[in-house]
């Protein structure tokens, strides 16, 4: 299960994060790193703070996921990793 974990620019979590439209273009660019079909992005792109991320990951566990694979696709990678760690701590 692959989920894109991202914070919104309006959330002070990562000021380096581009806006949603820019992220969408980056994820769907056929010549880019991901090249996702545009209709698939909604299922991969997750926005919100650590609590929102923890809730989504927890919901995946509740339906039987043994593992969740995360790609930090935008923003400051180190800050995004810290935010993901905050979400994981909420699940512990």
C-alpha positions, 0 to 999 in steps of 0.5 A: 500500500503506497500513500503520499504523505504531505502537509499543506502549505497552510499548515505550518508543518512544512513551509517549503511545501508547494501548493496542491496544484503544483504537487499534482502536476509533479506527480502526474508529469509523464516525464517526471519521477512518478508519472501517475495517471491524474485520476490516481493521484487522489488515492495517493496524495494525503494532506493534513497534519500528523493527526490526520496522517496517523488516522489514515495509517491507523485506518489502513491497519484496522482493515488489515494492512500489515505495512504502509509504504510512504514516499515523501514526494514534496517539500523539505524531505527532513521536515516531512520525515519528522512530521511522519515520525510524529504521526507514527508516535501517535499510533504507538 
